[in-house]
Amino acid sequence: MHNASSGGRGRVMLLRVVAALACLETLVQGLLAGMLLNGDVDSVDPHGLNAYVFEFLVLLQVVAAVLLWRHNRRLTWPLKASGGILLAAFTQTGLGLQSSLAAHVALGVALCGMETALVLRAFMLRTENWTTPA
């Protein structure tokens, strides 16, 4: 027998884990960016590589949000937020590759805030009284 709340809990946990890892990556990116701004040119390659790690984690976050949405069609905010963050992450990488420093730094700070807000909200999700979709 399928228990809707236990399936929902697994999907919520997946979203929480992936989002928390992506959030930690924004902090690593900020650290590497600070090192770059302080003149540590050896930080440029790790910063660039970490950008792709962050994008991959956000892509996994979108997948987790889709799985959660498929379980509870009324729960759309994780998918919308994750999709928006993924779009912002791609934009962020493009700005970095174009050396648009002011926009790149500002969007990086915004991404850190967006991911933190998503993690906080994901940890407040409750699966009680969820119904299985028809």
N, C-alpha and C positions, 0 to 999 in steps of 0.2 A: 504494500500500500504506500502511496506517495504522500509524504508529509510536507505540505507547502512551506511551513515555517522552517523546517530543517534544511530544505533546499535553498530557501532564501538566505538562511544564515551562512551557508557555504559561499554563496555568491557575494554577499555583503563582505565576508571576510576576505575574499579574493580582491575585491575593490579596495578594501582598506589596506591590505598589504602592498599591492602594486602602487597605490596612490602615496602611501607613506614612503616607499622607496623613491618614487619620482620626486617627492617633496625634499627628501634628503639630497637628491641630485641637484636640486636648485641651490641648496646651501653649498655644496661642493663647487658648483659653477660660480657662485658669488665669491668664494674663497679664491679660486683660480683667477677670476676677473680682478679681484683686489691685488693679487700678486702681479698680474700683468700691468695694472695701472701704477704699481710701485716700481715698475721697470724690470721685472723678472721676465725677460723674453723667453726663457725656457718653459714658461707656463703656457705659451700659446698652443702648443700641440696637445697637451693634456686637456686644455680648455675646449679645443675643437673636438677632440675625441669624446669628451664627456657630454658635449652637446648632442651627439648622436646616441649616446647611452640614454640621455634624458628623453629624446624623441622616441626611442624604442620603448621605454617604460610607459610613456604617455600613450603610445599605440596599444600596448597591453592593457592600459587603464581603460581605453575606449572599448576593447574587447570585453573586459570585465563588466563595464557599464552596459554593453549590449546584452550580455548574459543575464544581468540583473533585470534589465528592462523586459527581456523575454519571459522572465519569471513573474514580473509584476508590471504590466503595461501602464499602470498609472504612475509609476516611478520614472519620470523622464529626466529629472534634473541631472543625475549623474552622467547620462549620455550627452546631454546638451553641454554641460560644463566641460566634460572630458574632450568632446569634439572641438569646443572653442579653445581649450588649452592646447590641443594638438595643432590647430591652425596657427595660434600665436607662437608655438614652438618652431614651426616651419618658418614663419615670418622672422622670428628671432635669429635663426640660423642664417637666413638670407641677409639680414641686416649686418650680421657679423662678417659674413663673407664679403660684403660690400664696404666694410670698414666704416659704417655709419654709427660711430661711437655713441653719440648722444642718444639716438633712438634705441640702439642696442642695449645700452645700460638701463634706460628707462623701462623698456619692455622686459628686461631680465628681472628687475625689481618687481614689476607687475606679475610676471609669471610665478615668482616665489610667493607672492601674496595669493594669487589665484589657486595655486596648488595647496597652499596651507589651508585656505578656506574650504577647499574640496575635502581634504583629509579630515578636518574638524567636523564637517557636516556628515561625512561617511561614518565617522565613529559615533554619531548620534542616531544613525538609522536603527530602527527596530523592526523586526520581522513578525511580531505578533499580529494575528488577525489578517495575515495576507491570504489571499485565495489563489488557487492555481488557475492560470488563464484557460479559457475555454478552447 
